[in-house]
Amino acid sequence: MEYPDFLRHVANKIISPTNLDAKRLDEARKLLAEAETKYKFSSYGGNPKKLIDYLQSPDFIELVMMLGVDLSKKLVQLILDSYQDEEVRSTASKIIEELDGYSDIEESKTIKNRTFL
């Protein structure tokens, strides 16, 4: 399957009650539903390659900020594992690199802000 449906076959594996509390789960689902309508990346009547547009958008950054870096990385890694399309995979790889860089910045801030006795 070159183009699994992003919401139903990919995102729902990560955006689940196992990983998020009820309030954040509802918010994530709302953001994703709005994104599917706006970017039309559904495999059912849309163009799955438009997922690239979503991943590069401020709307995706909003989702990342709500999910956190670790859960967002899991989501993007699942995109990388699920899609065969090279453009989608390349975009996902770049996002993972960016999220890794953000994690490194956050870790260094945490280390700097610690007080040692």
N, C-alpha and C positions, 0 to 999 in steps of 0.2 A: 504494500500500500504506500504509494509515493506521497499522498496527501491525506493523512488522517485528519479527522475534524479536530481542530485545536481545542475547542471547549469540551466536547464530549469524550474524546479519546486521549487527550493529553492533560489539559488543565485540571480536569476533575480528579485525576490521580493524585495531584499535589494539593489543590484547593479543596480540602476535605475536613470534616469534623475531627479527624485524627490529628491534623496539623494546625488548626486554627480554632479559636474560641468562636462562639455563635455570632457575636457582633462582627468580628473581622471576616468571618466566613460569608456572612450576608453582604457585607460591603465589597468583598472581592468578587463575589458572583455578580453583583450589580455593575461593578466596573467592567467586568469581562463581557457581560451582556450588552452594555452600552458600546463597548469597543467592537464587538462583532457586528452590531448594526451600523456603526460609523465607518468601519474599515472594510466590511463585507468580506471577511476572510474565511467564512464558513465553507466547508466542503460540500454542503448541501445548498446549492444555488448561488454560491458566491465564488470568489477566486482565492483559493488557499495561499497563493503567493503574496496576497495582500497582507499576510501575517507579517511580512518584512516591514511594511509601512507602520504597522502597529508597534512592532518591537523597537522601531527607531523614533517613536513618538513620545511627546510629553505624557500622553495617557498611559503608556507602559511604565514610565518613570513613576507616575502616581501609584500604580499597582505595586511596584518594587518598594516604594516608601511605606506602603501599607503592610506588605508581606514581610519585609525585612530582607536583608541580603542573602542569608542562608536558604530560606525557602524559595526566593527568587532564583537563586542559582540552581536549585533542584528542578524548578520549572523549566528553565532554559536548557538545562542538561537533558531533560526529557524531550524537549523539542529536537535537540541535536540527535538524540537516539532514535526518534520516531520518524523523522523526515528524511527522505532520500535526496530531495532537491538541493543542489549545491548552493544556490543563493540563500535559501532559508538556513542551511547549515552554516554557511559563512557568517551570516548575520548573528546567529546564535553563538557561534564561537567568539565573535568580537564582544558580544554582551557579557559572556562569561569572563573574558579578560578584564573588561571594565569593572564587573562586580568583584573580581579578585583584587583589583587595584583599590577599590573602595574598601574592601575588607582589610587590606593592609593599612590603609590610612586610619581606619577606625581602631585597629589594634594598636597602632603607634600612639594615637591620642589617649587610649586607655592606659597604656604603659606610662606615658608622661604624666598623667593625672593621678597616678597612684602615689600614696604616701608610704614611705617605708619607715618602720620603727627602728 
